[in-house]
Amino acid sequence: MKRPRTTPTLLTDTVNMQFITTPKRRNCMPSNATAFWRPLPGKKPRKRDNRSALPCMLREFICLRRSIRRLPEEYSALKRIAPFLCLILAALTRFSPLALAQGGPPFRSDDPDTPGSRDWEINTVLVGDRNPSEGSYVTPNIDINYGLGNRVQLKYEVPLSIHETRDSSDHIAAGLGDSLFGVKWRFYSHHPKTAAPDSNGKRESNFAMSIYPQLLLSNPTRSVRRDIVEPGPQFLMPMEANARIGPIRISGEFGYWFTNKDVPNSWIRGVIVGHEFKKKTELDLELYDQDATRATAAEPKTRESTLGIGFHTPLGKSGSVWFLGMVGRSLVPVNRTNGQPSWIASLGLQFVTSRRRRHSSE
C-alpha cells in the first residue's frame, strides 16, 4: 500500500500559512468569489466599541464645565449642578445611538409633534410649583388633544387649581382654573430619503417647525376673585422646533405671553434633550425660562429659570397608556421676592389612540 505524502510542498505550505495568519471571525463564512470574508445572511454587524468614545466625551465634559463656570454669579445654583448636567449632555452625545426629545406633558415647553390624523392624546397630570412665599398646585390638569390631519393639533386644557399663601396668615384655596384653547400647526418638516419608513410606510422627520397660538380664558367661577388663578384673557404666541444633530435630537420653544393690566407680559424659552432606552422608556432634561417684562402694583418683576429631569414609560405592551413624571428646581438662588420656585414636580398618565406617541411623520 502506498503511503501518503507528508513532506511539505508549496501548496500545503501556502494553505497552512493562510489558516495560521488569517484570524477567525465569528458569524462569517468564506466567499468562493473573493479571498475576503463576508457576514452570514441575516446576521447583524457588531456594534462599535463605546470605549473609543471616552476621550471625546471627556473633552466635551471639560469644555461644557468651563463654559458654565464663566456664567454670572447669580447663576450659582446652576454652577453647583454643572458637573451632573455636563456629564448627562456629554454621555448623550457619545453613547446614545439616537437621543430623542419630546416636549409637552410633563414638561413646561412643547415641540412640533402632533398626535396624528384623527388620533387623540389625553393627559391627566398632577403639577406642583412652590417657593418660600406661595405655592400653586394642579390636581389634576386635564389636557385633551386631537389630530386634525398629520400637521394640525387642536387642544383644550382645564385644571383644578389650589393656591397656597405662605406668610403670617397661611391660607389655602381651591377652585376651577382657567381654560386654555390652542391650535398647533407644523408648517415645515424635512424627511430625509435615507430614513427607514415605519410600519405605516412613513418616514420620521429630522427637522420640523411649528406655531402654537393659545388663548387663556377665565371660567365663570370665583377663582379669580379668590386669587387662585390669574385673570384672563391672555394670549400665548410661541414657535417650536426640533432637529436631529448627529446622535441627539433637541426640541425647543420660544414665545411671548400677551396678558392684561393685572398680569405682566412675559417671554418664555425652553429646551429639551433626552434619550430613548429599551422598551420605549425616555429620560429627558429640560431647561426652561419665563421672564416677566415689568412689575405690577402687587408684586415686583419676577422670573422663573428652572432645570427639570423627566421621563416617559409605557404601561403595557399596547403603548396606549404612558406614565409621565418630572422634577426640578430653580437655577438661581430662591428668595421671597424673585418668584423663583424652590421645586417643581409633575406626575400623571397619558392616553393615546395611535400606536405611538406624538410624531412628525407625514
N, C-alpha and C positions, 0 to 999 in steps of 0.2 A: 504493500500500500504506500502510495506516495505521500510523504509528509508535507504539511502546509508550510509555506514560506514565512519565516519570521524575521528575516533580515530587513532593515529599513530601506525603503525606496523613496524616490522623490514624491510620489503620490501619497504614500502613507504619512510621510513627514509633513506634507502640506495640510492634509486633513487633520492630523493630530494637533498641529500648531494652531489651526483655526479654533478648535474646541478649547484649547488651553488659554489662548489670548482673548477670545471673544467672551465678554461677560454674559451670563444668562439673565434674561429678562422675564418676569412673570407675566402671565396672561398674554403671551406672544407666540407666534409660530413663524417659521422661516418661509420666505416667499421664494417660489421657484423662478420667478422672473428676474429678481434682483438679489444682491448679496446682503440687503438690509433686512431689518426686522420690521414687521407691521403688526399692529394690535389685532387680537382676535375680534371677530364680529360681535357686536353687542356689548363689548367691554368698554367702560368709561376710562379715559386717561386719568392718571394720577393727578391730584391737586398739587399746586405749588406749595413748597415748604414755607410756612409763615416765619420761620426763623430768619430768613433773609430780610424781612421787613422790620426787624427790631432796630437796627441802626437808623433807618429812616424815621421810624416812629419816635425814637429818642431825640433826633434833631428837631422834629416838629414840636415835640413837647417843650423843648428848651426855647424855641422861637416864640411859641404862644405864651409861655411863662414870662419871658422878658417883655412882651408887648403889654400884658396885663399889669406888670409892675410899674409901667410908665403912666398908668391912669392917675387922675387926681386923687387927693386924699379922701374926698367924700365917698369914693367907692372902696372904702376899706373892707367892707363885708365881702365884696367880690374878690379882693386880693386874698382873703383868708381861705376861700374855697377854690382859688385859682388852680392849685395842683390837681385837685379832683376833676375840675372842669377840663383842664388841658389834657389830662390822661384819657378822659372819655372821648374827646374830639380826635386825638391822635390815634387811638385804638380803632375808632370807627373808620378812619380814612385808610388804615393799613390792614386791618384784619377782617373787615366786612366784605363779603363778596358783593353785596348790594345793600346799602343802607337806605331805608325808606323813612319818609317823614310825612305824616298826615295830620293836618290841623283839625279844628272842630273839637267837640267834647272828647275828653275832659279838659282840653286846653283853652286858653283865652283867645288865641288867634286862629284864623281859618286858612283854607287853601282853595285852589281852583277845582278840586274834585267834586263830583256830583253823584247822587245815588244811582243814576242810570235811567233809561227811558221807562216810565210807568212803574218805577220801584219806590218803595218807602224806606225811610230811615227815621226811627223814633228813639230819642234819648231821654232817659229819666235819670237825672244826676243830682246828688246832694252836694252843695257847694258851701264852703266857709271861707271868710275873709275877716281877719281880726287884727287890730292894732291896740296900743295902750289906751286909747280914748273911747273906741267903739268897736262893734263887731256886726257883720252882716252875714246872714245865713239864708240858704235857699233849701227848702225841704218838701218836695224836690223841685227841680226845674224841668218842665215838660217842653221838649224841643221836637217838633214834628216837621219833617222834610219830605218833599215829593219831587221826583224827577220828571220834568216836563220835556221829554226828549233827552238826548245824551248831553246837551250843553247847558240846560236851564234847570235850576232848582228853586222850588217855592218853599218858604219857611214860615212857620208860626211858633212862637215861644211864649210861654207864660209861667211864672214861678209863684210858689207860695213862700213869701219872704218873712224873715224875722230880723228885727233890728234891736241891737243891744247898746245901751249908753252906759259907759263905764266912768262915772265921776262920783261926786259926793252922794248923789241920789241915783243909784243904779235903777235902770228902767228897761224892760223888755216888752216889745210889742210885735204882733204878728198880723199878717193880712195878705190879701191877694196882690201880687206885684203887677208891674206894667206889662202890657202886651207888646211883643216885638214881631213885626212883619218884615219879610225880606225876599228879594229875588236875586239869585246869583246867575250870572251869565258868563260862561267861559268862552270868550271871543277869539282866543287863539290857542292852538295846541299843535305841537310838532311831533310827528310819528316817524321815527327812523325806519327805513326799509329793512335794516338788518335785524330789527327786533322780532322775536318769535311771536306769532299770534297765539292768543289764548284758546280755550275750548270753543269759544263763540266765533273764532276767526278774526278777532280784533287785536290790534297792537297797542300797547301802552305807550303813552307819550313820554318824552324825555324833557319837555319844556312846555309849560302852559301858563296862561294869564287869564284873570277874570276880574269882574267888578261885582260888588255885592251890596247894593243900596238897601238900607234897613230903616224902618220907621218905628219909633217907640211911642206908644200912646198910653195914657193913664186910663185905667178901668174905672167904672162908676162906683168906686168904693171910698172909704175914708182913709186909705193907706197913705195918701199924700199928706193929708192934714195931720195924721198921727206920726209923721216923719219916719215912715217905714221905707218908702221908696222916693226917688226923685220925681218931680213933676214933669209931665210931657207937655207938648210934643217935643221929641228930639229926633234928629236925623243923622245917620252914620253913612258916610260915603267912603268905603275902603276899596283897595285894589290888592288882589292876591296873585302870587306867582309861585311856581315850584320848578325846579330844574335838577337834572341828574348830572353831577360833576364827578366823573370817574366812579369810585365806589360808593359815593354818598349822594343822597338826594335831599335837597333843602327846600322847605316851604317858608314863605314869608308873607306878611300882611302889613300894609301901610294905609292909614286913613285919617279922617277928621270927623269929629262929632260936632254937629251944629245943634246947639241947645237953645235955652231961653234965658231970660234975665236972672232967674234964680239959680241957674246951673252954668258954670263957666264952660266955654268950648274947650276942646282938648284934642291933642294929636295922639294917635295910637300907632305902635310899632311892635311887631312880633316876628321871631324867627324860630323855627323848629328843625331839629336834625335828629335822626334816630336810626335804629337798626331792627330788621325783622329776623327773629330767631326761628328755631324749629317750631313746628305746629302753629305757625302764623302768629306767634306772640311777638309784640312790638314793644320796644323800650325807646322813649323819646326824651329829648332835652329841649326845653323852651326858654327863650329869653323874651320878656315882654315889658313894654314901657308905655305908660299913659301919662301925658303931661298936660296939665291944665294951662290955658293961656292967660288967665287972670285970677284974681282973688274975688271973693264975694263979701257981702256985708256980714255974713255969718261966720265965715272961715277964711283963712289965708290961702294963698296959692298952693296947690297940692300936686304931688306926683307919685306914681307907683311904678317902681322898677323891680321886677321880680325874676327869679330863676326857679323853674319848676322841672321836676322829673316825673314822667307819667308812663303809662303802659296801656296796651290793648291786648286782650287774650280771648279767644273764642271759648264758649261753653258748649261742648258737644261737637260732634263731627259735621253737622249740617252747616255750621257757620252763620246761622241766622240770629244768634244771641251772643253778644260780646260783653265782657266785664272790663270796665274802664276805671282808671284811677290816676290821681296826680297829687303831688305835694310840693310845696316850695316856700320861699320866703323872700324878703326884700334884699336887694343887693347893696343898699346903703344903710347907715345907722338909723334906727327907728326911734322916734320920739312922739310926743302927744300932739305936735303941731304940723309935722310934714306929711301926714297921711300915709306913710309907708306901712305896709302890713307886716306884723310880726310873723305871721304864717298864712298860707293859703292852702286849701285842700279841696278835692272833689272826688266823688266815688259814685258809680252808678252802673246802669245797664244800657246797652244799645241793641235795638231790634231792627233787622234789615230783611227785606224780602228777596233781594238778589243773592246770587251765590257768593258774592264777595262784597267787601265794604266799598266805600266811595272810591271812584276811579276816574281816570281821564281818557279812557279808551273811546274810540269813535265807532 
